[in-house]
Amino acid sequence: MATDDASWLHLDRRPHETLRAALERALREAIAGGVLRAGTRLPSSRGLADRLGVSRGVTSEAYARLVGQGFLEARARAVPVVAEVGTASRHPARAPEPLGRPRFDFTATTPDVALFPASRWVAALRGAIAQAPPRSFDYGDLRGEVQLREALADYLGRVRGAAVDPAFVVIVQGAAQGLDLLARVLAARGARRVVLNDPGLPSQWDRFAEAGLEVAGQPVDGDGMQVDGLRGEAVLTTPAHQFPTGAVLSGPRRRALLAWGRAEDSLLIEDDYDAEFRYGQESVRALQGLGPEHVAYVGTASKTLSPALRIGWVVLPARLVDEAVRLKNLLDAGSPTFPQLALASLIRSGDYERHLRRVRAVYRHRRDRLIQALATHLPGLPVEGIAAGMHVLLRLPPGVDDGAAAARAERAGVRVAALSAFARAAPGRGLVLGFGRIPEEHVEAAVAALAAALS
Ligand SMILES: Cc1ncc(COP(=O)(O)O)c(C=O)c1O
């Protein structure tokens, strides 16, 4: 960290204060107040003197005194560096570091980030910047770059059976922002109640609640979310692979859900977060393709490429586009341009789907290994949600405290989430086992360690 720019430094001299004393005080206050953080390299005494229009003697003496007081560290022929001092920082303390890294990590919310096609991404990004006309460096279309919206419209039609008009797509920063945006759109249009799967991702509950909406839970069974008794202006659902049970929404339920949405004029929000990873023969089309005017489709590059990209997309019913664009402007004035152009070029070149084919095979092998290992080490416990995605659900017998089981596993170096951690009212005990962070060759040992912890 270096600060060559000292424009923040104002020398307001108090009566009878020398220039040197004023400078020394200003620097000391900046360090003690956390404005200049430990490790920051300050300008040389000559550079600072030039910028402040004072003589070099003033700055070098101020620096020397601050070194003597322990605020700065001086090194021969190098600029002074801010020392580690007990600052009365204005910055709040950081959240405590999470627990240490476990030996085996079954966290279900991330893919194997080591599979990220880094060199292809860098090439696509470099190409996007090199070929960009000057206007690309300006604020972009609030919906996102048209190249990406068009590439996604073709891709989602071909691969997910979605009916996408690029004009109705808004590129967002991950599914997280997509849901945030939809929650705000709903609230702005006077919606009061949203129905979410129970169990479901707690952060998704929080997003809708934060927008001022009442959030109601809808139970999930082996056929996905139940559709009887739905009541609300919107329903969030993960039809392709429910999170966290892994259930696939059955055909009759899909039809019933769409019929309900039409009859009630309610919005169905389809979180299609991991649908590219389907292992059986049968393909499950996106709900959106069957009722684009009633479904807001949310997709993400977080599972297919990396959650660090923070790229997602929302395909909206036509009537919601203007409101979504207005709110996207308020949120962040548009998603970053060049990663969008890079993703568009990966999709257009076919590299995206080649990457998907490659990593799908990796995950399929891992999943098969996991199912085998569970049958060996924890026989008799049902394993559900295996048709797609990057996690399965290991059901525990009724009466077993899954939270306590997960805590025992954590103590044994195996990180795993209890199903009840995702539930509001829903009964059911189990462990959610993601295989994004466990290489195939470690799956057997990870399950053996889990079984030992549970025994
Ligand atoms: C149910 C569900 N939806 C969406 C996502 C992706 O979120 P984002 O695109 O914000 O990274 C995840 C990630 O774990 C998820 O579990």
The ligand as a MOL file (V3000), in Angstrom:
LIG
                    3D

  0  0  0     0  0            999 V3000
M  V30 BEGIN CTAB
M  V30 COUNTS 16 16 0 0 0
M  V30 BEGIN ATOM
M  V30 1 C -30.2250 -22.1370 -3.8350 0
M  V30 2 C -29.1350 -21.3000 -4.3980 0
M  V30 3 N -29.4280 -20.3600 -5.2950 0
M  V30 4 C -28.4640 -19.5810 -5.8520 0
M  V30 5 C -27.1550 -19.7270 -5.4970 0
M  V30 6 C -26.1130 -18.8770 -6.1740 0
M  V30 7 O -26.0120 -17.6410 -5.6070 0
M  V30 8 P -25.1100 -16.5100 -6.2950 0
M  V30 9 O -25.3890 -16.5450 -7.7640 0
M  V30 10 O -25.5520 -15.2410 -5.6710 0
M  V30 11 O -23.6930 -16.8210 -6.0120 0
M  V30 12 C -26.8090 -20.6570 -4.5490 0
M  V30 13 C -25.4040 -20.7870 -4.1420 0
M  V30 14 O -25.0780 -21.5520 -3.3140 0
M  V30 15 C -27.8150 -21.4650 -3.9870 0
M  V30 16 O -27.5160 -22.3970 -3.0830 0
M  V30 END ATOM
M  V30 BEGIN BOND
M  V30 1 1 1 2
M  V30 2 1 2 3
M  V30 3 2 2 15
M  V30 4 2 3 4
M  V30 5 1 4 5
M  V30 6 1 5 6
M  V30 7 2 5 12
M  V30 8 1 6 7
M  V30 9 1 7 8
M  V30 10 2 8 9
M  V30 11 1 8 10
M  V30 12 1 8 11
M  V30 13 1 12 13
M  V30 14 1 12 15
M  V30 15 2 13 14
M  V30 16 1 15 16
M  V30 END BOND
M  V30 END CTAB
M  END
